[in-house]
Amino acid sequence: MAPIFGLAVPHALAWFKRRPAKAPSSRHPARVTLPRHDFGEDEDVSRSRVRIPGRVPLPPLEPEWLIVDHLPLFHRVHVRDDHRGVPIVHVHGFGISGTYLEPTAAVLAAEHPTYVPDLPGMGRSLRPKHGLDLAGLARALVTYCDAMGLEKPVLVGNSLGCPIIVEVAASFPGRIASAVLVSPAGGPNNQPMAHALRQMAQDGLREPPSMLPIAVRDYLRFGALQSLSLFKAMTRYPTLDNLHLLDAPTLVIAGARDPLVKLSRAFVLAAMPHVTAVKVPGAHALNFSSPELIAELVEAHVADKPLLAGPLAQQVAELVAVYDSASSDGRPDVVTR
C-alpha cells in the first residue's frame, strides 16, 4: 500500500487543472523517446539499455531505460567494479514509482550494487496490454533481475513491495539471498477495503510533506481503473502469515506510527525462526522518511550482524517480542528476535 494515497487525490486533481497545455501523456514514460531499433529474432532485447537525460535520481544512482518483456522499463542503478556487497533490488509500493525509495537506496549504493526499478505499469514504466496482479508483478520483478544478471539479490520492499517479494519466494524458490520487508501491507489489518482507505488517509497526515508531490505525480500516471483491482488484491493478501514461504533470512521493519501495520499480529512470526522484526519511529514510507536508519538495519541484516548495534538503531529501534507456543505453565513464552 503506497503512502498518502488518500490525501494525494485532491492535490492530484488540483495539479491536473493547472498542468501545462502541452504536457505529455502519462501513458508514455518520462518525456523520453527510446531510440528506434529493429531487434533481430536472435537478439536479447531484455539487455538493451539506454542512458537518458531528464530528472536525475539522488546520487550516485543513475537513470536508465531498458527493455524487459519487450516493453520499456525505467530504473535507477549504481554499479561499480569495486562494489563488495551483494546486489540489492528495491521494490516500491502500490501505484507509485521507485522515486521515494531513492533516499535509502542511495545510502546503500556506497557498498552494494543497487537497483530501483519502476515495475510495469507504475512510475515511468509502460503498462502491459493486460494489467498485472501480484503474481504477475512477481514474475516481472524476476524477469527484471534476469535482465540485469541478478541470480540471487537481496530484495528490500516497502508496502505492496513486500507481498510481491513473498510471491517471488513462493513462485521462484532460491532466487532471494535475503529479504527486508519495510511496512508490509496486506492481510486482516487492512480489511475491509474501506478500512484500508481510511488507514491510508490517516498515514498521509504522518508522512513528510515532501512525499506529496511524488505521490500525486505517480498516482496520476497509474490511473484509477488500474488501482481498484490491485488495491483489492493487496488488502486481501496475508503478507505476515505467508512469510513462511520465504526461504531466506527475513527482516520485518515496522513504524510505530504506521496505521497500516499492526505489531500486535507479530504472534504469527512465532513459528518462523528465519524472520526477525524491528520497530522504529515513523509511519509507512520509512524508506523515504528514515533512510539512514533503514539502510543501517538493512546492512546489519545482510551482514548477519546484531541489528541494534548501529549508532542510529541503538537510539531508536527495538526488537519486537514474538509470542511462542504456550510453555509448561500454560503461559506464552516471549521470544525477542
C-alpha positions as CSV (number, residue, x, y, z in Angstrom):
1,M,0.0,0.0,0.0
2,A,1.6,3.2,-1.1
3,P,1.7,6.1,1.4
4,I,-0.6,9.1,1.5
5,F,-2.8,7.8,-1.3
6,G,-5.9,9.3,0.4
7,L,-4.5,12.8,0.6
8,A,-2.9,12.7,-2.9
9,V,-6.2,12.5,-4.8
10,P,-7.5,16.1,-4.2
11,H,-4.0,17.5,-4.8
12,A,-3.7,15.5,-7.9
13,L,-7.0,17.0,-9.2
14,A,-5.7,20.5,-8.5
15,W,-2.4,19.8,-10.3
16,F,-4.3,18.4,-13.3
17,K,-6.3,21.6,-13.7
18,R,-3.2,23.7,-13.8
19,R,-0.8,21.5,-15.8
20,P,0.7,22.9,-19.0
21,A,-1.5,22.5,-22.1
22,K,1.2,20.6,-23.9
23,A,2.1,18.2,-21.1
24,P,3.0,14.7,-22.4
25,S,0.6,11.9,-22.0
26,S,1.0,9.9,-18.8
27,R,0.9,6.8,-20.9
28,H,4.4,7.5,-22.2
29,P,7.4,7.4,-20.0
30,A,9.3,10.4,-18.6
31,R,9.1,12.6,-21.8
32,V,11.9,10.4,-23.3
33,T,11.6,8.5,-26.5
34,L,13.6,5.3,-26.8
35,P,15.8,5.3,-29.9
36,R,14.4,3.4,-32.9
37,H,15.9,-0.1,-33.2
38,D,14.9,-3.1,-35.1
39,F,15.6,-6.1,-32.9
40,G,16.5,-9.3,-34.7
41,E,14.9,-12.6,-33.8
42,D,18.0,-13.8,-32.0
43,E,18.8,-10.6,-30.2
44,D,18.4,-10.5,-26.4
45,V,16.2,-7.4,-26.1
46,S,16.0,-7.7,-22.4
47,R,19.6,-6.5,-22.1
48,S,19.2,-3.4,-24.3
49,R,19.8,-0.4,-22.0
50,V,19.7,3.3,-22.8
51,R,21.0,6.1,-20.6
52,I,18.7,9.0,-20.6
53,P,18.6,12.8,-19.8
54,G,16.0,14.3,-17.6
55,R,15.4,14.1,-13.9
56,V,18.5,12.9,-12.1
57,P,17.9,10.5,-9.2
58,L,19.7,11.0,-5.9
59,P,23.4,10.4,-6.5
60,P,25.1,8.1,-7.0
61,L,22.0,6.5,-8.7
62,E,21.7,6.9,-12.4
63,P,18.6,6.8,-14.6
64,E,18.3,4.2,-17.4
65,W,15.7,2.7,-19.7
66,L,15.9,-1.0,-20.6
67,I,13.7,-3.4,-22.4
68,V,12.0,-6.1,-20.3
69,D,9.5,-8.5,-21.8
70,H,9.6,-6.3,-25.0
71,L,8.4,-3.2,-23.1
72,P,10.4,-0.1,-21.9
73,L,11.1,-0.2,-18.2
74,F,12.6,2.6,-16.2
75,H,15.0,2.1,-13.4
76,R,17.7,3.7,-11.3
77,V,21.0,1.9,-10.9
78,H,24.5,2.2,-9.5
79,V,27.1,-0.5,-10.1
80,R,30.9,-0.1,-9.6
81,D,33.7,-2.5,-10.2
82,D,34.9,-2.1,-6.6
83,H,31.5,-2.9,-5.0
84,R,31.9,-5.5,-2.4
85,G,28.4,-6.0,-1.1
86,V,25.7,-8.3,-2.5
87,P,23.3,-6.7,-5.1
88,I,20.2,-5.0,-3.6
89,V,16.9,-4.5,-5.5
90,H,14.4,-2.1,-4.0
91,V,10.7,-2.9,-4.6
92,H,8.2,0.0,-4.4
93,G,4.7,0.2,-3.2
94,F,1.2,0.4,-4.7
95,G,0.7,2.6,-7.7
96,I,3.8,4.6,-7.1
97,S,7.3,4.7,-8.6
98,G,10.6,3.9,-7.1
99,T,11.4,7.6,-6.6
100,Y,10.5,7.6,-2.9
101,L,12.9,4.6,-2.3
102,E,15.9,6.6,-3.6
103,P,17.0,8.0,-0.2
104,T,17.6,4.6,1.3
105,A,18.9,3.1,-2.0
106,A,21.4,6.0,-2.4
107,V,22.9,5.3,1.1
108,L,23.2,1.6,0.4
109,A,24.7,2.2,-3.1
110,A,28.0,3.1,-1.4
111,E,28.7,-0.5,-0.7
112,H,26.2,-2.5,-2.8
113,P,25.3,-2.8,-6.5
114,T,21.9,-1.1,-6.3
115,Y,18.8,-1.3,-8.5
116,V,15.5,0.6,-8.1
117,P,13.0,-0.3,-10.9
118,D,9.6,1.0,-11.7
119,L,7.6,-2.1,-12.1
120,P,5.5,-2.4,-15.3
121,G,2.6,0.0,-15.3
122,M,3.9,2.1,-12.4
123,G,6.1,5.1,-12.4
124,R,7.6,5.7,-15.9
125,S,7.5,2.1,-17.0
126,L,5.0,1.2,-19.7
127,R,2.0,-0.9,-18.8
128,P,1.4,-4.3,-20.4
129,K,-1.7,-4.7,-22.5
130,H,-3.3,-6.6,-19.7
131,G,-2.7,-5.3,-16.2
132,L,-0.6,-7.3,-13.7
133,D,-1.8,-8.9,-10.5
134,L,0.5,-9.7,-7.6
135,A,1.7,-12.9,-9.2
136,G,2.3,-11.0,-12.5
137,L,4.3,-8.3,-10.7
138,A,6.4,-11.0,-9.0
139,R,7.2,-12.5,-12.4
140,A,8.0,-9.1,-13.8
141,L,10.4,-8.5,-10.9
142,V,12.2,-11.8,-11.5
143,T,12.3,-11.0,-15.3
144,Y,13.9,-7.7,-14.4
145,C,16.5,-9.4,-12.2
146,D,17.3,-11.8,-15.1
147,A,17.7,-8.9,-17.4
148,M,20.2,-7.3,-15.0
149,G,22.1,-10.6,-14.4
150,L,21.0,-10.9,-10.8
151,E,20.6,-14.5,-9.9
152,K,20.1,-14.1,-6.1
153,P,19.9,-10.5,-4.9
154,V,18.7,-9.0,-1.6
155,L,15.2,-7.7,-2.0
156,V,14.2,-4.7,0.0
157,G,10.5,-3.9,-0.3
158,N,8.1,-1.3,1.1
159,S,4.3,-1.7,1.4
160,L,3.0,-3.6,-1.7
161,G,6.6,-4.5,-2.5
162,C,6.5,-6.8,0.5
163,P,3.8,-9.2,-0.8
164,I,5.4,-9.1,-4.2
165,I,8.7,-10.3,-2.6
166,V,6.7,-13.1,-0.8
167,E,5.2,-14.1,-4.2
168,V,8.7,-14.2,-5.7
169,A,9.7,-16.6,-2.9
170,A,6.7,-18.8,-3.5
171,S,6.9,-19.0,-7.3
172,F,10.7,-18.8,-7.8
173,P,12.4,-20.5,-4.8
174,G,16.1,-19.9,-4.4
175,R,16.1,-16.5,-6.1
176,I,16.4,-14.4,-2.9
177,A,19.6,-14.1,-0.9
178,S,17.7,-12.3,2.0
179,A,14.7,-10.1,2.3
180,V,13.8,-6.9,4.1
181,L,10.1,-6.1,4.4
182,V,9.5,-2.4,5.4
183,S,5.9,-1.7,6.4
184,P,4.5,-4.9,5.0
185,A,0.9,-4.2,3.9
186,G,-1.9,-6.7,3.3
187,G,-4.0,-9.0,5.5
188,P,-6.6,-8.8,8.2
189,N,-5.5,-5.4,9.5
190,N,-6.2,-3.8,6.1
191,Q,-9.7,-5.3,5.6
192,P,-12.3,-4.4,4.5
193,M,-11.2,-2.1,1.7
194,A,-12.9,1.0,3.2
195,H,-10.9,0.5,6.4
196,A,-7.7,0.3,4.4
197,L,-8.6,3.6,2.6
198,R,-9.1,5.3,6.0
199,Q,-5.7,3.9,7.1
200,M,-4.0,5.4,4.1
201,A,-5.6,8.8,4.6
202,Q,-4.5,8.7,8.2
203,D,-1.0,7.8,7.2
204,G,-0.9,10.8,4.8
205,L,-1.0,13.1,7.8
206,R,2.1,11.4,9.3
207,E,4.4,11.4,6.2
208,P,6.8,14.2,5.4
209,P,5.2,16.9,3.2
210,S,7.9,16.4,0.6
211,M,6.4,13.0,-0.1
212,L,3.2,14.5,-1.5
213,P,4.5,15.7,-4.9
214,I,5.9,12.3,-5.7
215,A,2.7,10.5,-4.8
216,V,0.5,12.9,-6.7
217,R,2.5,12.6,-9.9
218,D,2.8,8.8,-9.7
219,Y,-0.9,8.2,-8.9
220,L,-1.9,10.3,-11.8
221,R,0.2,8.2,-14.1
222,F,-1.1,4.9,-12.6
223,G,-4.8,5.7,-13.1
224,A,-8.0,4.9,-11.1
225,L,-9.1,1.8,-13.0
226,Q,-5.8,0.1,-12.6
227,S,-5.8,0.9,-8.9
228,L,-9.0,-0.8,-7.9
229,S,-8.2,-4.5,-8.7
230,L,-4.6,-4.2,-7.5
231,F,-5.8,-2.5,-4.3
232,K,-8.3,-5.2,-3.6
233,A,-5.7,-7.9,-4.1
234,M,-3.2,-6.1,-1.9
235,T,-5.6,-5.8,1.1
236,R,-6.6,-9.4,0.8
237,Y,-3.0,-10.7,0.8
238,P,-2.0,-12.0,4.2
239,T,1.6,-10.9,4.0
240,L,2.8,-11.7,7.5
241,D,1.0,-15.1,7.6
242,N,2.7,-16.0,4.3
243,L,6.3,-15.2,5.4
244,H,6.8,-19.0,5.9
245,L,7.0,-19.1,2.1
246,L,10.3,-17.1,2.2
247,D,13.2,-19.4,2.0
248,A,15.8,-16.8,3.1
249,P,16.6,-14.8,6.2
250,T,14.0,-12.1,6.5
251,L,13.8,-8.8,8.4
252,V,10.5,-7.0,9.1
253,I,10.7,-3.3,9.9
254,A,7.5,-1.6,11.2
255,G,6.9,2.0,12.0
256,A,5.5,2.7,15.5
257,R,3.0,5.2,13.9
258,D,2.1,3.2,10.8
259,P,-1.7,2.7,10.8
260,L,-1.4,0.1,8.1
261,V,0.8,-2.4,10.0
262,K,-0.1,-3.7,13.5
263,L,2.7,-5.1,15.6
264,S,0.0,-7.0,17.6
265,R,0.0,-9.5,14.8
266,A,3.7,-10.4,15.4
267,F,2.5,-13.6,17.0
268,V,2.2,-15.1,13.5
269,L,6.0,-15.0,13.3
270,A,6.5,-17.4,16.3
271,A,6.8,-20.4,14.0
272,M,9.1,-18.7,11.6
273,P,12.7,-18.7,13.1
274,H,14.1,-17.1,9.9
275,V,12.1,-13.9,10.5
276,T,13.2,-11.1,12.8
277,A,11.0,-8.0,13.5
278,V,12.1,-4.5,14.5
279,K,10.0,-1.5,15.5
280,V,11.3,2.0,14.6
281,P,9.8,5.5,14.9
282,G,7.9,6.8,11.9
283,A,4.9,5.9,9.8
284,H,4.6,3.9,6.5
285,A,7.1,5.3,4.0
286,L,10.1,4.7,6.1
287,N,12.5,4.2,3.1
288,F,11.7,7.9,2.4
289,S,11.4,9.4,5.8
290,S,14.2,7.5,7.7
291,P,16.8,6.4,5.0
292,E,19.9,6.3,7.2
293,L,18.2,4.2,9.8
294,I,16.6,1.8,7.3
295,A,20.0,1.5,5.5
296,E,21.7,0.7,8.7
297,L,19.3,-2.0,9.6
298,V,19.5,-3.5,6.1
299,E,23.3,-3.5,6.3
300,A,23.2,-5.3,9.6
301,H,20.7,-7.9,8.4
302,V,22.6,-8.6,5.2
303,A,25.9,-9.0,7.1
304,D,24.2,-11.1,9.8
305,K,25.3,-8.7,12.5
306,P,23.4,-7.6,15.6
307,L,20.6,-5.4,14.3
308,L,20.7,-2.9,17.1
309,A,24.5,-2.4,17.2
310,G,24.5,0.6,14.8
311,P,24.5,4.1,16.2
312,L,21.0,5.0,15.0
313,A,19.4,1.7,15.8
314,Q,20.9,1.8,19.3
315,Q,19.0,5.0,19.9
316,V,15.5,4.4,18.4
317,A,15.0,0.8,17.3
318,E,13.8,-2.1,19.3
319,L,13.3,-5.8,18.6
320,V,9.7,-7.0,18.5
321,A,8.6,-9.5,21.1
322,V,7.2,-12.6,19.4
323,Y,5.0,-14.9,21.4
324,D,5.9,-18.6,21.2
325,S,3.5,-21.5,21.9
326,A,2.3,-22.0,25.4
327,S,5.0,-23.1,27.9
328,S,4.7,-25.7,30.6
329,D,2.9,-23.4,33.0
330,G,0.3,-22.5,30.3
331,R,1.6,-19.0,29.6
332,P,3.0,-17.9,26.3
333,D,6.8,-17.6,26.0
334,V,8.2,-14.3,24.7
335,V,11.0,-14.7,22.2
336,T,12.6,-11.4,21.2
337,R,14.3,-11.8,17.8
